[in-house]
């Protein structure tokens, strides 16, 4: 009985970690600009698919990981420069629609460039399962959890301790005031797209050895990451992380103890309940506090 | 201006004359209509099907055609959309005036056009899987691919031989997966199988260890997975990861090299029912299907790359049609239909077809081979 629970938790935390990374990407752009970037899931896909491509060219895995993260960051920056920046002054809703369009464009471009095949990345280390009691986990599960924790810590440090991080948060609070005190607002927004793309790419690289990747792999992960951010509270970065892990664990426990047939439905129902009783999300500040 | 008009008049007269001359030299072509999912989500079905049809129509024409007439392939891309398919079939019948139709990559589009072909009375050989296409029997409708009922029959038969009577089911949430699961449940009792677990996963899920942990807690003697795409490969990896040493069965939905590539070492020992085309070169030399399979495989691979069983279904459909026209000696629709129904012992890529008035598919369980994956390649399990 306990072994089963342990297995469900391992699964939930691994899957939840990827939701958390995607959710964190959502939260960062939302924090900087009030925009929900629906191309976040596509960053995950671009990270994994470009890695597959670099591997196919014959580069060693460590180089591949670096290159694919850089590629995704370039895509993220290009998304801001080519699409978002031109719509400066447009309403938040318009900008969100632009990101939806960008998501569809990226998916289509990936289909053209890489085709509709499914690909796998090699595991970072061995594929021999590790036994913990009667439960098992792959070394890749540990990679997912540890790297997620590390990235989350770094992001938190960036926003709490560095000048640039604080400047980005400043843009979120009041763009005009930020501008007046000498913060380069467009640069801060550009940076937040870059970081979000980086997070997406890391999530894609971590999960692709376990779950494979294809041109349309971003849709579901984007949706789950968005749910994680909503669950945790859109304005709170750490809330999005907690929301992601929680969502993964709830899904796993739900599938394990109730029914696997309603796994996704249950996750979304929980989100609806949270929104109904606590609209700002579990860890979100009250909306009145947001300026 | 007037000189240009004269030129047009002259050239069109020449063209008209030329076309009349060719039609005088040969009789009217036999028009074979087709609608296939060449693009869209089901393009992995329609793409090899169209390539196969074009390749063999060209080959038959080069050899002088059928009953002294050339074949003409008229095809439309339905994208597996039933509404589009109905439109294209109407066009094929009314405007293009086709003699028969070979096509319909997906079951949904096939079922949608059945009323059209039945009403118009045009022989129709479908390339889709669902059992409902030919059961109950419809006068003008035939099909060449195996059904999932046959696949599950083959799986349960193999399990019985290994002394397995308790099976745990896991399936995806797509149309194919659900239909396969339905057959697995429906056939359990007739084969003396007991289903002791029944789990599902989403087509885009990234981890199925939770569901498999539940199945591990049952007293199942084997696991059967219904699905295609990434799901079955993840299930295969997760089974090994959890250290479950029960025999793992997959459906014919994973019968492609891609599955072995994705699942890697974890795929070794997995069993699945599949058309003999996948193991053409491993069949014993006395197998009657071997020459047909090897010839199709060589021809297709020389032109287009790795074969899939789906292209094979199109080969079977076209050849059954051509042989029926030859036996009928004309393209009279009723005669051709009757001759298709009289197909006896036709050796195709899907198996040996013997149809009759009550069976418009004509394949038996022998058409499926039970395969086992060993060292990253298909082997015959029997």
Contacts between the chains, C-beta under 8 A, distances in Angstrom:
chain1	res1	chain2	res2	distance
A	4	B	213	5.6
A	4	B	214	7.6
A	4	B	217	6.5
A	7	B	209	6.4
A	7	B	210	7.3
A	7	B	213	4.5
A	7	B	242	7.5
A	8	B	210	5.4
A	8	B	213	6.7
A	10	B	209	7.6
A	11	B	207	5.4
A	11	B	209	4.6
A	11	B	210	5.0
A	11	B	213	7.8
A	12	B	210	7.7
A	14	B	207	6.6
A	15	B	206	5.9
A	15	B	207	5.1
A	18	B	206	7.1
A	116	B	43	7.6
A	117	B	258	7.1
A	118	B	229	6.9
A	118	B	230	5.4
A	118	B	233	7.8
A	118	B	258	6.5
A	118	B	262	6.3
A	120	B	233	7.9
A	120	B	261	7.4
A	120	B	262	5.2
A	120	B	264	7.6
A	127	B	264	7.8
A	127	B	265	7.6
A	129	B	240	7.7
A	129	B	241	4.9
A	129	B	242	7.5
A	129	B	243	6.4
A	131	B	243	7.7
A	136	B	241	5.8
A	136	B	242	5.5
A	136	B	243	5.8
A	137	B	241	7.8
A	138	B	241	5.6
A	207	B	206	5.9
A	210	B	206	6.4
A	210	B	207	6.7
A	210	B	234	7.6
A	210	B	237	7.6
A	211	B	205	7.8
A	211	B	206	3.3
A	211	B	207	6.7
A	211	B	230	7.0
A	211	B	234	6.2
A	212	B	230	4.7
A	212	B	233	6.6
A	212	B	234	7.1
A	212	B	262	5.9
A	214	B	230	7.2
A	217	B	204	7.2
A	219	B	204	7.1
A	220	B	202	7.4
A	220	B	204	3.8
A	220	B	205	8.0
A	221	B	206	7.8
A	252	B	210	4.8
A	255	B	199	7.9
A	255	B	210	4.6
A	255	B	211	6.1
A	256	B	210	4.8
A	256	B	211	8.0
A	256	B	213	6.8
A	256	B	214	6.2
A	260	B	199	4.6
A	260	B	200	5.1
A	260	B	201	6.5
A	260	B	210	7.1
A	260	B	211	4.8
A	260	B	214	7.6
A	261	B	200	5.0
A	263	B	201	7.6
A	263	B	202	6.9
A	263	B	205	7.9
A	264	B	202	5.7
